[in-house]
Amino acid sequence: MTSSEPGDPLGALLDRARTALSGVPREALGREKTPRWRAPRIVRAGSAWHVGVLLIDDDAVYATAEVLRAAAPVRRGYAAESARARAERRAQASRGGFGDGETVHVGWTPIDVATVSAGGSSGPLALIDGVPSVRWSAAGGFTPLSGYLDERIALLRQGLGD
């Protein structure tokens, strides 16, 4: 776990979130891999806590993208090409070694926490009037990160029966 610098409100919030997430199960991070002679697959690239639009691990934060559940390939007729594409993505995760039903995050992007702490923005995070903030939807505005993390972590812990 990283330790925040004095006067770094974003680092302090992330450290506090990591502490609060202790005991909450993590979800898998996957990367696409296209071997030369085999079918494309999604391989394991770590794990992180899924907290809304953020993926938080011990020393980094990522913006979410595609979320899927691994599933062994099966032959079916599909009414829509999009359903066929989703099934293929699930099968790629299965071929990459994820268990059936395991949640996998793919296409996530690193968030530059130092840039945000310095007053910039990265992914869904920004420093707005000195307050670490998050944009939880592409069409939405920014909201203070502190309340967002508190609410999302409480929901995750509630799901555990805490």
Buried (B, 14 or more C-beta within 10 A) or exposed (E): EEEBEEEBBBBBBBBBBBEBBEEBEBBBBBBBBEEEEEEBBBBBBBBBBBBBBBBBBEEBBBBBEBBBBBBEEEEEEEEEEEEEEBBEBBBBBBBBBBEEEBBBBBBBEEBBBEBBBEEEBBBBBBBBEEBBBBBBEEEEEBBBBBEBBBEBBEEBBEEEEE
